[in-house]
Structures are given as C-alpha cells and as structure tokens.
Amino acid sequence: MTSPIGQFVAVCALTVAASPASAGLRSPVPVSVYIGGAQQIANASGSLGTASNSADRKPYIGCTIIARPGSATSAICEASDANGQTLSCTTTKPDYVALAKSLREDSYLTFERLWGASDECLAMGVQNKSWLDNKTPWPAFSEGRTSGAGR
C-alpha cells in the first residue's frame, strides 16, 4: 500500500510528465478581495502581472509609498477584483513598508485589515517568484486605445 505522500508525488510526477514543454511555469493569479462582516478580517491578494494583463480593466493591486519630511514613511496598499470589490490598508510599520517597496511588476501581494474599523494593515506578504505572471508589454493590449489611460 502506498502512503498518501507517495500517491501525491506520483500524481505530481505524472502531471508534469504529461504537461507540454514550455520555457518555464507561468501561473496567473487573479486579484481576489474578501470582506467579511463588521469587525472581521478582510483581505486582498493577487499577482500584479495578472491584474495588469486583465482584459476587463477592473482588477488592480499594488502599493504606494509616501515619504514626507518629519513623518514616518507610509505605504497604502489597494486592490480591486474583477467584480469591482475594493479593499485598501495603510501602514507605517517599517517591515510592511519594506515589503511594499519590494514589489515588482510580477510580484504577488497579499494584505489584511480589520473591516469596519481602522484601515491599518494587520498583515502583508509579498512573493517574487519566477512562475508568477509577467506584465505583458502595453502595445500587446493597445487595440482601441490611444493613450496609456486605464492601464
């Protein structure tokens, strides 16, 4: 009898063997926004590249860094999913600001806040991995567009 781990490894090996050859794994990770009830954790996550490449222009995710003389550097992270559900959070926590600064065009971002209360970020994570969807150059999506607006 094979262990569950052995079965899992075998299934993974067969899946990889049956997959077509490519220059490397690419995996789109759409933006998702979850908002619970009042005083519950709300979170957003997704790949910046996947959001940028979306044909419907609704999804977005990312952070803005703000530095002012005499004030702590802050980060404001925002996301919108394909249904138009939005979430944002702000932070001056140095570790979170550093994570926001590490974002690249093909990063995965996740953040949490308490819904119905302060907009302070409770948790944040960034992944910079080779398999995340890359941002497609703008001209590939330029049909019907005359400027970079909406991009």
Residue pairs with C-beta under 8 A, 6 or more apart in sequence:
2 10
24 130
24 131
25 130
25 131
26 131
26 133
26 134
27 131
27 132
27 133
28 47
28 49
28 50
28 53
28 133
29 45
29 46
29 47
29 50
29 108
29 132
29 133
30 46
30 47
30 50
30 51
30 54
30 59
30 81
30 82
31 44
31 45
31 46
31 47
31 50
31 51
31 59
31 60
31 61
31 79
31 80
31 81
31 82
32 44
32 45
32 46
32 81
33 42
33 43
33 44
33 79
33 80
33 81
33 85
33 86
33 87
34 42
34 43
34 44
35 42
35 85
35 87
35 115
36 42
36 115
37 115
37 116
38 115
38 116
39 114
39 115
39 116
39 117
40 114
40 115
40 116
41 112
41 113
41 114
41 115
41 122
42 87
42 112
42 113
42 114
42 115
43 87
43 110
43 111
43 112
43 113
43 123
44 61
44 77
44 79
44 81
44 87
44 109
44 110
44 111
45 61
45 79
45 108
45 109
45 110
45 111
46 59
46 61
46 79
46 81
46 108
46 109
47 61
47 106
47 107
47 108
47 132
47 133
48 61
48 62
48 103
48 104
48 105
48 106
48 107
48 108
48 109
48 135
49 105
49 106
49 132
49 133
49 134
49 135
49 136
50 59
50 132
50 133
51 59
51 60
51 61
51 62
52 60
52 105
52 135
52 136
52 151
53 133
53 135
53 136
53 141
54 82
55 141
56 82
57 150
58 80
58 81
58 82
58 83
58 84
59 80
59 81
59 82
60 78
60 79
60 80
61 77
61 78
61 79
61 80
61 109
62 77
62 78
62 79
62 103
62 109
63 75
63 76
63 77
63 78
63 100
63 103
63 109
64 75
64 76
64 77
64 78
65 73
65 74
65 75
65 97
65 100
65 101
66 73
66 74
66 75
66 76
67 73
67 74
72 92
73 92
73 94
73 97
74 90
74 91
74 92
74 97
75 90
75 91
75 92
75 96
75 97
75 100
75 101
75 121
76 88
76 89
76 90
77 88
77 89
77 90
77 91
77 100
77 109
77 111
77 121
77 124
78 86
78 87
78 88
79 86
79 87
79 88
79 109
79 111
80 86
87 111
87 113
88 113
88 119
89 111
89 112
89 113
89 119
89 120
89 121
89 122
89 124
90 119
90 120
90 121
91 97
91 100
91 120
91 121
91 124
93 121
96 121
96 124
99 124
99 125
99 126
100 124
100 126
102 126
102 128
103 109
103 126
104 128
105 134
105 135
106 128
106 132
106 133
106 134
106 135
107 126
107 127
107 128
107 132
108 126
108 127
108 128
108 129
108 132
109 124
109 125
109 126
110 123
110 124
110 125
110 126
111 121
111 123
111 124
111 125
112 121
112 122
112 123
112 124
113 119
113 120
113 121
113 122
114 120
114 122
138 148
138 151
141 151
145 151
